[in-house]
Amino acid sequence: MKTFQLTSIAWTGYIEFVFNEQGLLMKMDNHAELSESQQIYLLKHMPREIIELDGLKTPNTKITEIRQEVTFQMFWDLYDDKTTSSRSKTEKKWNKLTPADQARAYNYIARYFSQIPSGTRKKYAETYLNAELWAN
């Protein structure tokens, strides 16, 4: 899997493209505030294959490959639920995730923690991974 982010000075946020090992588009996530004309342009030039990403390049845009390898230990330390979560069960689930999902799960932890209502306990680390909260 390869993940790329498209950014521009013409909008805030980013658009994420995920391609499989064959270079085919698997997923596109829009985290940008686009005007109607920008949305239409994106739909017309949607890269179905990784080699088509160049079609989105303009003087105002930038395409960046996201290369982030996140280890289980990094996740375990950041999630910090060592007293109640099972390390072995959580690690087994972690190892079943794709590297892209591992990075997403890791990067979503701070946001998840900020969304937990006051007086509510965070999910066990294994439950957090099983629920795939970063994908919702």
N, C-alpha and C positions, 0 to 999 in steps of 0.2 A: 504494500500500500504506500502511496505517496500522497502527501497532503500539501496543498498550495493555498496561499492567501492572496487575494487580489485587493489592493488598496488604491485609493486615489485622493488627490487633493480636491476633487470635485464632490466628495461626499464624506460623511463620518462613518466609521466602522470598517468592516471588511466582509469579503465574500470568500468562503472556504470551499475548495474543490478537493474531493478525495477520489483518487484513481486506483484501480486494482493492479495486480502484477502484470496484466496484459496491456495496461495503459488506457483502460476504458473507464469512463466516469461512473463512479459508484454512488456519489452523493454530492450535493451542493447545498451548503447552508448559507443563507443570507443574514449577515449580522450588520448590515449597512442600511443607512437611511437613503434610499434612492428615489429620485423623481420618477414620474411616469415615463418620461423619455429615456431615462437611464435604464429602467426596468425593461422597456421594449428593446433597447440596444442589447442588453444582456441576454434576453431570450433569443434574439436573432443570431447572436454570436456565441451561444452556449457551446463550450467545448465538449464534444462527446468523447474525444480521445485526448490524451495528454499532449500530443503534438499540436493540437489546435489551440492550446493556451496562448500561443504567440498572437493569435487573432484578437486577443483582448488587450494587447499592449498598445498604449498610446503615450504621448508625452506626459500625460497627467496620471497614468496608472503605473503600478508596480506589482510584480508577481514575485512572491517569496515562497520558496519551499520550506516547509516546517519540518525540521529534523530534530525531534526531541525524543530521546530514549529515556524512559522513566523506569527506574528499577522498583522492585517490590519494596525494598527498604526505604526508598524515598517516599513512596505512598504510605507505608506503615508509620513512618515517623511523622509525616504531615497530618495524617488522619488522627493519630494519637489517641487510640482507644485500647491501649494494651491491657488494661485491667479487666475489661468485659468482653472484648472480641477475641475470637480464636484465631491465632496467627496461622496455624496450619490450614484451617478451612478457608481463611481469607486468601492465603497464598495460592492454594489450589485454584480458587476462582480467578485470581489475578492472572495466573499462568494460562488460563483458557481464553483470556481477552487478546484481541489483536493489539499490536503496538500502538496503533492509532487510538483505539479505545482506552488503552492504558494511559496515554497522554491526556486524552479528554477527561477521564475519570480523575486523574491527578490534578489537572488544571481547574476542575469544577469544585474541588473541595472547599475552597474559601467562599465561593458563592453559595454553596449548599449550607455551610455553617452560618452565613449571614441571613439565610432565609428560615432558619429554625425558629419557630415561635418561642417566645420567652416561657420558661418553665417546662419546655419539652426537651427530652433527651435526644441526642443525635442517634441515628441508626447504628447498629453494629457495623463494623467495617465490611464484613461479608455481605450483609444485607444491602449496604450502600452499593456494592459491586453488582449483586444480583438484580437490584432494582434498576440499574443503569440510569440513574437520575440525571446524569449529564446529557443523555440523549432525549430527554423530555422537553 
